[in-house]
């Protein structure tokens, strides 16, 4: 995904269609000069519908579509003929898209499956024709219902990437290199912080033709939960990952402290993230000695599964995939 093409947040003005008015009409034929009421119903207005599309990875196609308007229903006619329904507007979105009210933050809809459709804003109902209002005492009603107005609202669409494993770490921790080695994804890689400016997805092949999806989330810094660095913009993508894989380089000054800082940022952003399964990968072990690795092991949390890897030297990658798969197919207690 090129940074200019990855859009995970759009704000759109939506207006569903108004319902058509019911008809006031009386049957008038050559041999029936005073027939009864036969006004038809108005057609309903068009809906605004969200539809999941597994082939989409971004909201780019909606970035410049600021106003969406569904068609109004048409009025009813004589002979009990109903008006036509207004045409619906279907907004196709990637899986993992959430619709929110921009003022209250209330969640309106969530798309998680391919082909799933949710009516975001229903069209107005069509009015009833005067045929519905005849009675023994009112045999020639000369009124009908007007159509119901449509809804006009602003809506925010947010994309939260759906992935099995989310890579969590500081900038330049080796997350993008790891993803590029494990999958066919080709994220931008360079030896400076914040190379990754957008999330990247890759499918990791596992044994016996199995696979899982891994997401490289842009690097977190201390204070990200308060909006520092890339801040809240990408933390939301972590919410949809089944397993969180923390990546910390072996040559860091204090690995335990880095892990605690990352954990604290996630906790500050959303305490529910603490319930997710967590793994720790100590990357870049080709840059340290075996004695350093032994020392690092002594400082790490006892219940946290740890794998020592080097994406460049291809060390520990099979062990890491085994550990990830075990977590994806089991329900272990969250690490401390």
C-alpha positions in Angstrom: 0.0 0.0 0.0 1.5 3.3 -1.0 1.1 6.0 1.7 -0.8 8.3 -0.7 -3.3 5.5 -1.4 -4.0 4.2 2.1 -7.0 6.1 3.5 -8.5 4.7 6.7 -10.8 7.7 7.7 -13.4 9.6 5.7 -16.3 11.8 6.6 -19.3 11.8 4.3 -22.7 13.6 4.2 -25.4 11.1 3.5 -29.0 11.7 2.5 -31.5 8.9 2.1 -34.4 9.4 -0.3 -37.8 10.8 0.7 -40.8 8.6 0.3 -43.3 9.4 -2.5 -46.7 10.9 -1.7 -49.8 8.8 -1.7 -52.3 9.5 -4.4 -55.8 11.0 -4.1 -57.7 9.5 -7.0 -61.2 8.2 -7.7 -62.1 5.5 -10.2 -63.7 7.2 -13.3 -64.7 5.1 -16.2 -67.4 5.2 -18.9 -69.8 3.1 -17.0 -68.6 4.0 -13.5 -68.9 7.8 -13.2 -68.7 7.7 -9.4 -66.3 5.0 -8.6 -64.6 4.7 -5.2 -61.1 5.9 -4.2 -58.3 4.0 -5.8 -55.2 6.2 -5.1 -52.0 4.1 -4.9 -49.2 4.3 -2.3 -46.0 6.3 -2.8 -42.7 4.4 -3.2 -40.2 4.4 -0.4 -37.1 6.5 -0.7 -33.7 4.9 -1.5 -31.5 3.6 1.4 -27.9 4.4 2.1 -26.3 1.0 2.4 -22.8 -0.2 3.5 -21.6 -3.4 1.9 -18.4 -5.3 2.7 -16.0 -6.0 -0.1 -13.1 -8.3 0.7 -11.2 -7.0 -2.4 -10.9 -3.5 -0.9 -8.1 -2.6 1.5 -8.6 1.2 1.8 -11.3 3.9 1.8 -9.5 5.8 -0.9 -12.4 5.5 -3.3 -14.6 7.4 -0.9 -12.1 10.1 0.0 -13.4 12.7 -2.5 -17.1 11.6 -2.4 -18.2 14.0 0.3 -22.0 13.9 -0.5 -24.0 10.8 -1.1 -27.7 11.2 -2.0 -30.2 8.4 -2.6 -33.1 8.8 -5.0 -36.6 9.8 -3.8 -39.6 7.5 -4.2 -42.2 8.6 -6.7 -45.8 9.4 -6.0 -48.6 6.8 -6.2 -51.1 6.9 -9.0 -54.7 6.0 -9.7 -55.8 2.4 -10.2 -54.0 1.5 -6.9 -50.7 1.8 -8.7 -47.8 2.3 -6.3 -45.0 4.7 -7.0 -41.5 3.4 -7.8 -39.0 3.0 -5.0 -36.0 5.3 -5.0 -32.8 3.7 -6.0 -30.5 2.7 -3.1 -26.9 3.9 -2.9 -24.5 1.1 -1.9 -21.2 2.2 -0.5 -18.7 -0.7 -0.7 -16.1 -0.7 2.1 -13.2 -2.9 3.2 -13.8 -5.5 5.9 -13.2 -3.9 9.3 -15.0 -0.6 8.5 -16.9 1.1 11.3 -19.5 3.8 10.8 -19.8 6.4 13.6 -21.7 9.6 14.4 -19.1 12.3 14.2 -20.6 14.3 17.0 -21.4 11.6 19.6 -18.9 9.0 18.5 -21.8 6.4 18.6 -21.1 3.4 16.5 -23.8 3.0 13.8 -22.6 -0.1 11.9 -19.7 -2.5 11.6 -18.7 -4.5 8.5 -16.8 -7.7 9.1 -17.8 -10.1 6.3 -17.6 -10.1 2.5 -21.0 -9.3 1.0 -22.5 -8.1 4.4 -25.0 -5.3 3.9 -26.2 -2.9 6.5 -28.8 -0.1 5.9 -27.0 2.9 7.4 -29.8 5.4 6.7 -33.2 4.1 5.6 -35.2 5.9 3.0 -38.5 7.5 4.0 -41.7 5.4 3.8 -44.1 6.1 1.0 -47.4 7.7 1.9 -50.6 5.7 1.8 -53.1 6.5 -1.0 -56.7 7.5 -0.3 -57.8 3.9 -1.0 -56.6 3.0 2.5 -58.9 5.6 4.2 -62.3 4.6 2.9 -64.8 3.4 5.4 -68.5 2.9 5.8 -68.9 6.5 6.9 -66.2 8.0 4.7 -66.6 6.4 1.3 -64.8 9.2 -0.7 -61.8 10.3 1.3 -60.1 13.2 -0.4 -56.8 13.0 1.4 -53.7 10.8 1.3 -50.5 10.6 3.3 -47.4 12.6 2.3 -44.2 10.7 1.9 -41.8 10.5 4.9 -38.7 12.6 4.6 -35.4 11.0 4.2 -32.5 11.3 6.7 -29.6 13.6 6.2 -26.6 13.0 8.5 -22.8 13.2 8.5 -21.1 9.9 9.1 -17.5 9.0 9.8 -16.1 5.8 8.2 -13.1 4.3 10.0 -11.1 1.3 8.8 -9.6 -1.0 11.4 -7.5 -3.6 9.7 -8.6 -7.2 10.2 -5.5 -9.3 10.8 -4.6 -12.4 12.8 -1.3 -10.9 14.1 -0.4 -7.2 14.7 3.2 -6.2 15.0 3.7 -3.7 17.8 7.0 -1.9 18.5 8.9 1.3 18.4 10.0 2.8 15.1 12.9 1.0 13.5 12.4 -2.1 15.5 12.5 -4.4 12.5 8.8 -5.0 12.0 8.7 -4.2 8.3 11.8 -6.3 7.6 10.1 -9.2 9.5 6.9 -8.8 7.5 8.8 -8.7 4.2 10.7 -11.9 5.1 7.7 -13.9 6.3 5.3 -12.8 3.6 5.1 -11.4 0.1 4.4 -7.9 1.4 7.0 -5.3 0.3 6.8 -2.4 2.8 9.2 0.4 2.6 12.3 -0.4 4.7 15.1 1.9 5.7 17.5 2.5 8.6 15.6 5.5 10.1 12.5 5.9 12.3 9.0 6.2 10.8 9.8 4.5 7.5 6.4 2.9 7.8 3.7 5.6 7.6 0.8 3.3 6.7 -0.2 -0.2 7.9 0.9 -3.0 5.7 -0.7 -6.5 5.4 1.0 -9.7 4.5 -0.2 -13.3 4.3 2.3 -15.6 6.1 2.5 -19.2 4.8 2.5 -21.9 7.5 2.8 -25.7 7.5 0.4 -27.9 5.5 -0.9 -25.0 3.3 -2.1 -23.1 6.3 -1.6 -19.3 6.6 -2.4 -16.3 8.7 -2.5 -12.5 8.1 0.1 -10.3 9.7 -0.2 -6.5 10.0 2.7 -4.1 10.3 1.4 -1.2 12.3 3.4 2.1 12.1 5.8 2.5 15.1 4.5 3.6 18.5 6.3 6.1 20.6 5.9 7.0 24.3 2.8 9.3 24.5 1.2 7.8 21.3 -2.1 7.3 23.3 -2.2 11.1 23.8 -1.6 11.7 20.1 2.1 12.1 20.0 4.0 10.9 16.9 1.7 9.1 14.6 -0.5 8.9 17.7 -4.1 7.7 17.7 -4.3 7.5 13.9 -3.0 3.9 13.7 -3.5 2.6 17.3 -7.0 1.7 16.3 -5.8 -0.9 13.8 -4.3 -2.9 16.7 -7.9 -3.4 18.2 -8.8 -5.9 15.4 -5.7 -8.2 15.7 -6.2 -11.6 17.4 -2.6 -11.7 18.7 -0.2 -8.9 19.4 3.4 -9.6 18.5 5.7 -7.1 20.3 9.0 -6.6 18.4 12.0 -5.2 20.3 15.6 -5.2 18.9 18.2 -7.1 20.9 20.5 -4.1 20.9 18.0 -1.9 22.8 19.2 -0.3 26.0 16.4 -1.7 28.2 14.2 -4.3 26.6 12.0 -4.8 29.6 11.4 -1.1 29.9 10.6 -0.8 26.1 8.0 -3.6 26.5 6.4 -2.0 29.5 6.3 1.4 27.7 4.6 -0.2 24.7 2.2 -2.1 27.0 1.3 1.1 28.8 0.5 3.0 25.6 -1.9 0.2 24.5 -3.5 0.2 28.0 -3.9 4.0 28.0 -5.5 3.8 24.5 -7.8 0.9 25.2 -7.7 -1.2 28.4 -9.4 -4.1 26.5 -6.2 -4.6 24.6 -4.7 -6.1 27.7 -7.0 -9.1 27.2 -5.4 -10.0 23.9 -2.8 -12.7 23.5 0.7 -11.3 23.5 4.0 -12.6 22.1 7.5 -11.1 22.2 10.0 -11.3 19.4 13.5 -10.1 20.2 14.8 -9.0 16.8 18.2 -8.4 15.3 19.9 -11.0 17.3 22.6 -11.2 14.6 23.9 -7.9 16.1 24.6 -9.3 19.7 26.5 -12.2 21.3 25.1 -15.3 22.8 26.1 -14.0 26.2 23.9 -11.0 25.6 20.9 -13.2 24.7 21.3 -15.2 27.9 21.3 -11.9 29.9 18.2 -10.6 28.1 16.3 -13.8 28.9 16.8 -13.1 32.6 15.1 -9.7 32.4 11.9 -10.7 30.5 8.5 -11.6 32.0 8.3 -15.3 32.9 4.9 -16.0 31.5 5.4 -14.1 28.2 6.3 -16.4 25.2 9.6 -15.0 23.8 11.3 -15.9 20.5 14.7 -14.7 19.5 14.9 -13.9 15.8 16.9 -12.3 13.0 14.9 -11.5 9.9 18.1 -10.8 8.0 19.8 -14.1 8.9 16.5 -16.1 8.9 17.1 -17.2 12.5 14.2 -18.3 14.7 11.5 -17.6 12.1 10.1 -21.1 12.0 10.0 -21.1 15.8 8.2 -17.8 15.8 5.6 -19.0 13.3 5.0 -22.1 15.4 4.5 -19.9 18.5 2.1 -17.6 16.6 0.0 -20.5 15.2 -0.2 -22.1 18.7 -1.6 -18.8 20.0 -4.1 -18.4 17.1 -5.5 -21.9 17.5 -5.6 -22.0 21.4 -6.9 -19.8 24.1 -4.1 -19.2 26.6 -4.2 -16.8 29.4 -3.0 -13.3 28.5 0.6 -12.6 29.4 1.4 -10.4 32.3 
